[in-house]
Amino acid sequence: MSEAENGLLKFITCGSVDDGKSTLVGHILYDSKLLYADQERALILESQVGSRGGEIDYSLLLDGLMAEREQGITIDVSYRYFTTNARSFIVADTPGHEEYTRNMAVGASLVDLAVILIDASRGVLTQTRRHTRICALMGIEYFAFAVNKMDLVSYDEGVFRAISDGINALSEKLGLKNVLIIPVSATEGDNVTGLSERMPWYKGPTLLGFLETVDISGASPEKGFYMPVQRVCRPDHTFRGFQGQIECGGVSVGDMLTALPSGETALVKSIYTADKKAESAFAGQPVTIQLDREVDVSRGCVIARNAGLKVEKSFFAALLWMDDQKLIPGRDYWAKIGTKLLPAIATGIRHKVDVNSGELLAADSIGKNEIVECEIVLSEPVALDEFGSHKSMGELILIDRVSHVTSACGVIRSAGKREETGVCLSDGGHSLQVLLFDSFYYHRDIHAVLRHSPSPAVYKPGDALPLEEAGHVYPRDFDVAADFGFANIRGGIFTGFGDREPQYALLDVNGLDSEVNPPQDFTKYRRIRVWESD
């Protein structure tokens, strides 16, 4: 295929510390004759003082910081652009150390494919799993797992097969569909740019061959047209245009567009690409669009057509927490969605994710490099969507309002619908969804009481209920009214569904006492927590 047919490929290299990421990319550049003569001479000279006994240290082509060379690890993301006869590439070489996971996440947010390295002598590590989960979280759909340092295990096929089984299990758990596993030696060049004679049992492509030919056009398509507005252009009183980059679809003069969140509609009067007038424009182009009438549009708004974007004030998101300060429910942040920046509140933590097993764990706070699912409430409705439908409108970052540090990056999992939350009482025959144990926060900044449901859980007869916590306190004995009878709680334990016993309090599914007058005595069992801006 020609370069035009294959197109540009943006990929990332990631994995644990010292898995050989920089060495691998450096070897590709060296073997492909993509270095200038002075770069090659400098590489040979600098390698003389390295740790390989004078042999070429290919990692020096990417690790440019003094601290990186002193420690022999990558710290910052290093971007390289190169071209072969088959394709053009942009590669982001990212750090493997856990301390620099946030740097790796930044690189993952910008690429189409991930090359994840695994040290054949150590196997799949926790940081490898974490990086794979982050890549999947960021929407990467194509993966190449390079089992590196095969020279250290004598090119043993059995070692490679055992590691491959672990990779396949991880891929299945994460739902990865486009996966290739390649045995390589980045230092010796085996299966990097040419097939290795020392691993005749491997029949697949080389890593570079795979990168040159992989077709990423099958990635999940988006629908419609939309453009987040970056700037309103008003050179004089006769012209008002909306500038931004088209993220999806195309637009032509005469098209009917909708401005979000206002919902106003107007026709496209003119389109400018740079300083030239055009009849149409397509995804990836920066444009100025003039409409045929005045509409309420400013920076952060979105103009769209048939995209199905939503206008919401709250949503559930999956976040990679990157701040040294922990995420605590009720803390204020800035949220950036598209080109919109506005105040936001993390109202509650549903659960965090175990990076090894994928198990959902209960948590009251979240620390650095942990993955969490929580509810975010914005100060006003904005245009957004689930990440799986429209990437640019489904990704976000949270920024600390005091330090201005980027606290988290993540994606919107669901918006515009109430997910199934709360506690389920079930005896196998009947089930009752109750919201007794929700937490409530009063935020003075927005003058509102916000509700947060805990992670969904099922309690069966004999299970003890969390009757006294920070947000609520309930009696040890009470009944909950249901359409089919009553749920009985005795001594703090759900005993099943049975008859009503009048000596005990009767609650509805929201935790309100049904026998008081009026029944909306909210404060009887609830504790409202007051949160103020830091």
C-alpha positions in Angstrom: 0.0 0.0 0.0 1.1 3.6 -0.5 1.6 6.1 2.3 -1.7 7.8 1.3 -3.6 4.5 1.5 -2.3 3.6 4.9 -2.5 7.1 6.3 -0.9 8.5 9.5 -0.7 6.2 12.5 -0.3 7.6 16.0 0.8 5.0 18.5 2.1 4.8 22.1 4.6 2.6 23.7 3.9 1.7 27.4 4.5 -0.9 30.0 6.4 -1.3 33.3 9.7 0.2 34.2 12.7 -1.1 32.2 10.6 -3.1 29.8 12.6 -1.6 26.9 10.1 0.9 25.4 12.6 3.6 24.4 15.1 0.9 23.2 12.4 -0.6 20.9 11.5 2.7 19.3 15.1 3.7 19.0 15.9 0.4 17.3 13.1 1.0 14.8 14.5 4.4 13.9 18.1 3.1 13.6 17.3 0.0 11.5 14.9 2.0 9.2 17.8 4.4 8.4 15.7 7.3 9.8 18.7 9.1 11.5 20.9 11.9 10.2 24.6 11.1 10.0 25.4 13.4 12.9 22.6 11.8 15.0 24.1 8.4 14.4 27.6 9.5 15.3 26.4 11.2 18.5 24.5 8.0 19.4 27.6 5.8 18.9 29.7 8.2 21.0 27.2 8.5 23.8 26.8 4.8 24.0 30.5 4.4 24.8 29.8 5.6 28.4 26.6 3.6 28.8 25.8 0.3 30.5 26.0 -2.0 27.4 29.8 -2.3 27.2 30.1 0.1 24.3 27.2 -1.5 22.3 24.7 0.9 20.9 22.1 2.1 23.5 19.1 2.8 21.3 17.1 4.3 24.2 19.3 7.4 24.0 17.5 8.5 20.8 14.4 9.2 22.9 15.5 9.8 26.5 16.8 13.3 26.2 16.4 14.7 29.7 19.6 14.5 31.9 17.6 12.9 34.8 16.4 10.2 32.3 19.9 9.3 31.3 21.2 9.4 34.8 18.5 7.0 36.1 18.1 4.9 32.9 14.4 5.4 32.9 11.9 7.5 30.9 10.3 10.4 32.8 8.6 12.6 30.3 6.6 11.7 27.2 8.8 11.8 24.1 7.2 12.3 20.7 8.9 11.3 17.5 7.7 11.7 13.9 9.1 9.4 11.3 8.1 8.0 7.8 8.8 4.7 6.1 8.1 3.8 2.5 4.7 2.4 3.6 3.4 4.9 6.2 3.9 8.0 8.4 4.0 7.7 12.2 3.9 9.7 15.3 5.0 7.7 18.4 4.6 8.7 22.0 7.3 7.0 24.1 5.9 7.1 27.7 7.4 6.4 31.2 6.7 3.1 32.9 7.3 4.2 36.5 4.1 4.4 38.6 5.0 7.9 39.7 4.7 9.1 36.1 1.5 7.3 35.2 -0.2 10.6 34.5 2.3 11.3 31.8 1.5 8.0 30.2 -2.2 8.8 30.3 -1.6 12.0 28.5 0.1 10.1 25.7 -2.6 7.5 25.6 -5.3 10.1 25.0 -3.8 11.2 21.7 -3.2 8.0 19.8 -4.9 5.2 17.8 -2.9 2.2 18.8 -0.9 1.0 21.9 2.3 -1.0 21.8 2.5 -2.5 25.3 5.9 -4.1 26.2 6.3 -7.0 28.6 9.6 -8.2 30.0 9.8 -11.9 29.1 11.8 -12.6 32.3 9.2 -11.0 34.5 5.8 -11.6 32.8 2.7 -9.4 33.1 3.1 -7.0 36.0 0.7 -4.7 37.9 1.9 -1.6 36.0 1.4 -3.5 32.7 -2.2 -4.2 33.7 -2.7 -0.6 34.8 -1.4 0.8 31.5 -3.6 -1.6 29.5 -6.7 -0.5 31.5 -5.8 3.1 31.0 -5.4 2.6 27.3 -8.8 0.9 27.1 -10.3 3.7 29.2 -8.9 6.3 26.8 -10.7 4.6 23.9 -7.7 2.9 22.2 -9.1 -0.1 20.2 -5.9 -1.6 18.7 -3.1 -3.3 20.7 0.2 -4.9 20.0 1.7 -6.7 23.0 5.5 -7.0 22.5 7.0 -9.7 24.7 10.5 -8.1 24.9 13.9 -9.4 26.1 13.3 -12.8 24.6 17.2 -13.1 24.4 17.2 -13.2 28.3 15.0 -16.4 28.3 17.0 -18.1 25.5 14.1 -17.4 23.0 12.1 -20.0 24.8 8.7 -20.6 23.0 7.2 -22.0 26.3 7.9 -18.7 28.1 6.2 -16.8 25.3 3.2 -19.0 25.2 2.7 -18.7 29.0 2.8 -15.0 28.9 0.5 -15.0 25.8 -2.1 -16.9 27.9 -2.0 -14.1 30.6 -2.3 -11.4 27.9 -5.3 -13.2 26.3 -7.0 -13.5 29.7 -6.5 -9.8 30.4 -7.7 -8.9 26.9 -10.8 -10.9 27.3 -11.5 -9.3 30.7 -11.2 -5.8 29.2 -13.0 -6.6 26.0 -10.1 -5.9 23.7 -10.9 -7.1 20.2 -7.9 -6.1 18.0 -4.8 -7.7 19.7 -1.5 -9.0 18.3 1.2 -10.6 20.5 4.8 -10.5 19.2 8.0 -12.0 20.7 10.8 -9.5 20.3 14.3 -8.4 21.5 14.6 -4.7 21.3 18.4 -4.7 22.0 19.2 -7.4 19.4 16.5 -6.4 16.9 14.7 -9.8 16.8 11.2 -9.4 15.1 11.5 -5.6 15.4 12.1 -4.7 11.7 13.1 -8.1 10.4 12.0 -11.7 11.3 14.3 -13.5 13.7 16.1 -16.7 12.8 16.3 -17.4 16.5 12.6 -17.8 16.8 11.5 -19.9 13.8 8.4 -21.0 15.8 6.9 -17.5 15.4 5.0 -17.2 12.1 3.5 -13.7 12.5 4.6 -10.3 11.2 7.4 -8.1 12.6 6.4 -5.2 14.8 7.2 -2.6 12.2 5.5 -4.7 9.5 2.4 -4.8 11.6 2.5 -1.0 12.3 2.9 -0.3 8.6 -0.1 -2.4 7.5 -2.6 -2.3 10.4 -5.9 -0.9 9.3 -7.5 1.4 11.9 -10.3 2.6 9.8 -12.6 0.1 11.5 -12.6 2.0 14.8 -16.0 2.8 16.2 -17.6 5.4 14.0 -19.3 8.5 15.2 -22.5 9.9 13.7 -23.6 13.3 12.5 -21.7 16.6 12.5 -20.5 18.6 15.5 -18.0 21.3 16.2 -17.1 22.6 19.7 -16.8 26.4 19.5 -13.4 27.7 20.5 -13.8 31.3 19.7 -16.4 33.8 18.4 -14.8 35.9 15.6 -16.2 39.4 15.3 -13.8 41.5 13.2 -16.5 44.2 12.6 -20.2 44.7 13.0 -21.0 43.0 9.7 -19.5 39.6 10.5 -20.0 37.1 13.4 -18.4 33.7 12.9 -17.9 30.6 15.1 -14.4 29.1 15.0 -13.4 25.6 16.0 -12.2 22.2 14.7 -14.8 19.9 13.2 -14.7 16.7 15.3 -17.1 14.6 13.3 -18.9 14.6 9.9 -19.1 17.4 7.4 -20.9 20.6 6.9 -21.9 22.6 3.8 -23.4 26.0 3.1 -27.2 25.8 3.5 -27.1 23.1 6.2 -29.4 23.6 9.2 -27.4 23.5 12.4 -28.4 23.5 16.1 -26.6 25.4 18.7 -26.2 23.6 22.1 -27.1 24.0 24.9 -29.6 26.7 23.8 -31.2 24.5 21.1 -31.6 27.4 18.6 -31.3 26.6 14.9 -29.9 28.5 12.0 -28.7 27.9 8.4 -25.0 28.0 7.4 -24.4 31.2 5.5 -20.7 30.8 4.8 -17.7 28.7 5.6 -14.1 29.8 5.8 -11.0 27.5 6.0 -8.1 29.7 7.0 -8.8 32.9 5.0 -10.5 31.2 2.1 -14.2 30.8 1.5 -15.4 27.2 1.0 -18.7 25.5 0.1 -18.1 22.7 2.6 -15.7 21.3 5.2 -15.0 18.0 6.9 -13.8 16.4 10.1 -10.3 17.5 11.2 -10.5 20.9 9.6 -10.3 24.2 11.6 -13.0 26.4 10.2 -15.1 29.6 10.7 -18.8 29.1 10.3 -21.2 32.1 9.8 -24.9 31.5 10.4 -27.8 33.3 8.7 -29.1 34.8 12.0 -28.0 35.6 15.5 -28.1 32.7 18.0 -26.8 32.4 21.5 -23.4 30.8 21.0 -20.1 31.5 22.9 -16.9 29.6 23.7 -17.8 26.1 25.0 -21.0 25.8 23.0 -21.4 23.2 20.3 -23.0 23.5 16.9 -24.2 20.2 15.5 -26.5 18.4 13.1 -27.9 14.9 13.5 -25.2 14.0 16.1 -27.6 13.1 18.9 -25.6 15.0 21.5 -27.1 15.5 25.0 -27.5 18.5 27.2 -27.1 17.4 30.8 -26.0 18.8 34.2 -24.9 15.5 35.7 -23.4 12.2 34.6 -21.4 9.2 35.7 -17.7 9.1 34.7 -14.8 6.7 34.9 -11.7 8.7 36.0 -8.0 8.1 36.4 -7.0 10.0 39.5 -3.7 11.9 39.0 -3.6 14.3 42.0 -1.5 13.8 45.1 -4.6 15.1 47.1 -7.2 12.4 47.4 -10.6 12.6 45.7 -13.2 13.1 48.4 -17.0 13.3 47.7 -18.2 16.9 47.7 -15.0 18.6 46.7 -15.2 21.3 44.0 -13.3 21.2 40.7 -13.2 22.8 37.3 -14.4 20.4 34.6 -13.3 20.7 31.0 -15.6 19.0 28.4 -14.9 19.9 24.8 -14.0 23.6 24.9 -16.3 24.3 27.9 -14.7 25.0 31.3 -17.1 25.2 34.3 -17.4 24.4 38.0 -18.2 20.8 38.9 -18.6 18.7 42.0 -17.8 15.1 42.6 -20.9 14.1 44.5 -19.9 10.6 45.4 -17.7 7.6 44.7 -19.5 4.5 43.4 -16.4 2.3 43.5 -12.8 2.0 42.5 -11.3 -0.6 40.2 -8.7 -3.2 41.2 -6.1 -2.9 38.4 -5.1 -6.6 38.7 -8.5 -8.3 38.9 -10.9 -5.6 37.6 -12.9 -6.1 40.7 -15.1 -3.2 41.8 -14.1 -2.2 45.3 -16.0 0.0 47.8 -14.1 3.2 48.7 -14.6 6.5 50.6 -11.7 8.3 48.9 -9.4 7.7 46.0 -5.6 8.1 45.8 -3.2 8.8 43.0 -3.2 6.4 40.0 -6.4 4.7 41.0 -9.3 4.3 38.6 -12.7 5.3 40.0 -16.3 5.6 38.8 -18.2 8.5 40.3 -21.0 11.0 39.7 -20.2 14.5 38.5 -22.6 17.4 38.8 -21.9 20.6 36.8 -22.9 24.1 37.6 -25.1 24.3 34.5 -26.3 22.1 31.7 -23.8 21.6 28.8 -23.5 19.6 25.6 -21.9 16.2 26.1 -22.4 12.5 25.3 -21.2 9.1 26.3 -17.6 8.5 25.3 -18.6 5.4 23.2 -20.8 7.6 21.0 -18.8 10.8 20.6 -15.2 10.8 21.9 -14.6 14.5 21.9 -17.8 15.2 23.9 -17.4 12.2 26.1 -13.9 12.9 27.5 -13.1 15.3 30.4 -10.5 16.5 32.8 -11.0 17.7 36.4 -8.8 20.7 37.5 -8.3 21.7 41.2 -9.8 25.1 41.6 -7.1 26.2 44.1 -3.9 24.8 42.8 -4.9 24.5 39.1 -3.4 21.0 39.0 -5.0 18.6 36.6 -6.6 16.2 39.2 -8.1 13.6 36.9 -8.8 12.6 33.3 -11.6 10.3 32.2 -14.6 9.5 30.1 -18.4 9.8 30.5 -19.9 6.4 31.0 -23.6 7.4 31.1 -25.6 10.7 30.8 -29.2 11.5 30.5 -30.5 8.4 32.3 -30.6 7.3 35.9 -28.5 4.2 36.4 -29.8 1.4 38.6 -28.4 2.4 42.0 -29.2 1.8 45.7 -29.6 -1.3 47.7 -31.6 -4.4 46.7 -33.2 -6.6 49.3 -33.9 -10.0 47.8 -35.0 -13.4 49.1 -34.7 -15.1 45.7 -38.5 -14.8 45.0 -39.0 -11.1 45.6 -36.7 -8.1 45.2 -37.1 -4.6 46.5 -34.9 -1.7 45.4 -34.4 0.8 48.3 -32.7 4.1 48.6 -32.4 4.2 52.3 -28.6 4.5 52.4 -28.1 7.4 50.0 -25.9 10.3 51.0 -26.9 14.0 50.8 -24.7 17.0 50.4 -25.7 20.6 50.7 -23.4 22.9 48.6 -23.6 26.5 49.4 -21.9 27.6 46.2 -24.8 26.3 44.1 -27.5 26.4 46.8 -28.5 22.8 46.2 -28.8 19.5 48.0 -27.1 16.7 45.9 -27.9 13.1 46.3 -25.4 10.2 45.9 -26.3 6.5 45.8 -23.8 3.9 46.9 -22.6 1.2 44.6 -25.4 -1.2 43.8 -25.5 -4.1 46.3 -27.8 -7.0 47.0 -28.6 -8.1 50.5 -30.1 -11.5 51.2 -31.8 -12.8 54.4 -29.2 -13.0 57.1 -27.1 -10.1 55.8 -26.4 -7.2 58.1 -27.3 -3.7 56.7 -25.2 -0.5 57.0 -27.7 1.2 59.3 -25.4 3.8 60.8 -22.9 5.8 58.7 -21.9 9.4 58.1 -25.0 10.2 56.0 -27.7 8.3 57.9 -28.7 6.5 61.1 -31.6 4.0 61.2 -33.2 2.0 64.1 -32.1 -1.6 64.5 -35.7 -2.8 63.9 -38.1 -1.5 61.2 -40.1 -2.6 58.2 -40.0 -1.3 54.6 -43.2 -1.2 52.7 -43.4 -3.0 49.3 -46.2 -3.6 46.9 -46.1 -7.3 47.8 -45.7 -7.0 51.6 -43.0 -5.8 54.0 -39.2 -6.2 54.2 -38.3 -7.0 57.8 -35.1 -5.7 59.4 -34.5 -7.1 62.9 -31.5 -6.4 65.0 -29.8 -4.7 62.0 -30.2 -7.8 59.8 -32.5 -8.3 56.8 -34.6 -11.3 57.8 -36.7 -11.5 54.6 -40.2 -10.5 53.5 -43.0 -11.0 56.0 -45.8 -9.5 58.0 -46.0 -6.0 59.4 -45.2 -5.7 63.1 -46.8 -2.4 64.4 -44.3 -2.0 67.3 -41.6 -1.2 64.8 -41.2 1.9 62.5 -42.5 1.7 59.0 -40.3 3.2 56.2 -40.8 3.6 52.5 -38.2 2.8 49.9 -36.7 6.3 50.2 -36.1 5.9 53.9 -38.9 8.2 55.0 -41.1 7.3 58.0 -44.5 6.5 56.6 -46.3 6.9 59.9 -45.3 10.5 60.8 -47.4 13.4 59.8 -46.4 14.7 57.3 -44.5 11.7 56.0 -41.8 13.8 54.4 -39.9 14.2 57.7 -36.6 14.1 55.9 -34.3 14.8 58.9 -35.5 11.9 61.1 -33.0 9.4 59.8 -30.9 11.5 57.4 -27.8 13.6 58.0 -27.1 16.3 55.5 -23.5 17.1 55.2 -22.5 20.7 54.3 -19.6 21.2 51.9 -18.0 24.5 51.1 -15.4 25.4 48.5 -11.8 24.8 49.5 
